[in-house]
């Protein structure tokens, strides 16, 4: 059986194996364990058989010399060069896959011994065969270099892809973490800014006699931080901490500081969230405090528990003069405890319980305590739904106080009618020392106005009278005006929200033009109109020299009324006028221009604040008034504020 051309497959194992690559001219070998030669099933010869190979054309007789002609020892690569074109030296597909095995040690030595003893001349080959061999070698080298280039390129691309992936992941991570980082940085910046602001507030407390720290958004934490500045403070006399969100914790911290302060006289804590717990803590420090004269705890959600604690403090404290507990949630039970404390207290001068839930029952309890208490001179009880019954009980109790008359009585918004007006009139007669009377937003009507007017005849002490929102008409207004005529003490009159009309306005204008010292007159929403009513207040404005504040809102003056008022402003000589309110009067550009001309004509008498808001003044009228404002400043160096 003739052997097929190719490599011989010996039957024994060898210390190295030969592998072939896809390149027909390159075969790789590696040392290692022997590999079983392929059998007949793979197209190979049986172990006992050997395939002979024809000799090459260059005179070399052995197959081994043809296979290992250009073996490279360092890389283990064998380059096979065919002797002639189309030579059968090329391994077939099966031989390349199975890697032909060549000789054992002895066979290899015998094969090498058969080689010529002298080296073959380099020009033994035909020129054509040598040129092809060199070309094949160059092609193989080019392929190797190309493979290396491809590997380098792929590695670089992989590296770039990796870097791009890392960059993408870093960007996503930064994008996810950036808000948190920014928030943290912002928080640190805010913390530094907050610390600086708190330090500034502490400096104010330490260096100012009057420290206004209202509406600073301190909260419990900020308040507890700065309040230490009051400890052993000998400078600050009054401190305002209203509208700061201070709760029980802040109040407790304040209670620990106040005992070490012997200078503070006035403490404002209104519109916070002290509650019953905070009120109880403050009450404890009030027991032994001898310096604090006034404390305002209005609007702090204090109920009966806090009222009980403060009542206990009033039993022993004789130096506190003013206690304000308005806009809390104290009901008759809490007021009863305060009333019992007032029976023995001799120091309190002013008590504010406005806008609570006293009712007639609570006021009657308080009235009984005020019969024996002769110290309280100011009583603020508005917004407690007292009604006529409560007013009658209170006025009867106050009438019996002969040693110390009441000076201020606030009964606004309590549903007081004619019967209550009768009681108030009797109190006016019995307490000639009453200075301020507030019946705002009740319903005494003209009948009640007549009763109050009769009690005012001959009164020489009343400085402030508030009868606004009582449904008083022209006749009631004329009665009040007549009762006040010639009263040199009265300084403030509030008749707003009453339909007094032009007739009532004329009555007040007549008494106020020359011989009185009234500084504030409020006639807002009184239905004066653009004609006689506007003319009446214009005459008042022209000749009066004492009024600081004139409120004419909501009277439907229109352009005609505004023109009448502007004529009075041109000629008046009242340099004390600070505020003129013409809002809600349907004034248009014509009226606004008339007012502007009046301001220019009488710069010395221009009001410090002119309000024309909620009218129909367009940009044209606003420009005219703004130019007048600038001219007044240039002419009289007088600052004016105009509200549109």
Beta strands, then each sheet from edge to edge (+ up, - down):
strand 1: 16-20
strand 2: 26-31
strand 3: 70-72
strand 4: 77-79
strand 5: 210-212
strand 6: 238-240
strand 7: 266-268
strand 8: 294-296
strand 9: 322-324
strand 10: 350-352
strand 11: 378-380
strand 12: 408-410
strand 13: 436-438
strand 14: 464-466
strand 15: 492-494
strand 16: 520-522
strand 17: 549-551
strand 18: 579-581
strand 19: 609-611
strand 20: 641-643
sheet 1: 1+ 2- 4+ 3-
sheet 2: 5+ 6+ 7+ 8+ 9+ 10+ 11+ 12+ 13+ 14+ 15+ 16+ 17+ 18+ 19+ 20+
end
